[in-house]
Amino acid sequence: MSGLKRVFSYSNSGPILNINEDDCVVDIKNSLFGVIDGHGGSGIGDKGSELIKNTMVRNYGTLVSDPDATMPFFFDPSNSVEINALMNTFLLANDELLKLNEGKSASSHAGASMISGVSVENSFHCVSVGHCLGVKVSSDDLSPFFLPDSNYSFSMMKYEKNAQVFPYSFLGEKLDFSYSVKTIDLKEGESVFLMTDGIFQRVSGIELLSLFQTNKGNPSGLCDMVLALANDRGNKDNQSIVILEY
């Protein structure tokens, strides 16, 4: 049997913080999935993430249901209808964040990094903005398809010990933002991991692959072990992960 077989998602505030500014997008009906890493002033980052999630879930299905529908902001004929619909939901979410931030001081603005995508048969069509990580994992290999657009440097062998990172572009800052678009082809037995920095920043690629091999078919156990490793190494941030098993 081909295609997406199982989805696992988890998001919490982490070991230190009281408020979770992260979130996960899990829309089974439209096969839409993602992670959101929100930031902002007190009591605004979590609202921004929730606004993004609700905007995407509310609009993506409408845009993708009719291939001939007019896309309100963005259309590239070289891209799939799924990518075009995704880009429009990102732009709509950014517009909603800008409205939320209007009239507030910069220290009270909501912003967010995000990876979101849609699963179609054995492909994952996805868009990334800011400081999140997306990797494809098989039984013997791990390869990033979205690296964080930030001062963080992903490594297969070493984890990042410095906590001070910042995205170069993110939703909620301005009308124009930098983004990346990919279509990931997957075989049976392969998985997609989408993660916020409270997880990936303190776990190397080879460690993530090893934990996947140890917990193959057990995404909950895998998540527990990855979070425990990151937290043992001093993570203080929110933590979110989405695992798609093909």
Secondary structure, DSSP 8 states (H G I E B T S, - for coil): --S--EEEEEEE-TTT-SS--EEEEEETTTTEEEEEEEEESTTTHHHHHHHHHHHHHHHHHHHHH-TTS--SS---TTS-HHHHHHHHHHHHHHHHHHHHHTTS-GGG-EEEEEEEEEEETTEEEEEEESSEEEEEE-SS-EEEEE--SBS----SS---------BSS-BTS-S----EEEEEE--TT-EEEEEEHHHHTTS-HHHHHHHHHHTTT-HHHHHHHHHHHHHHTT--S-EEEEEEE-
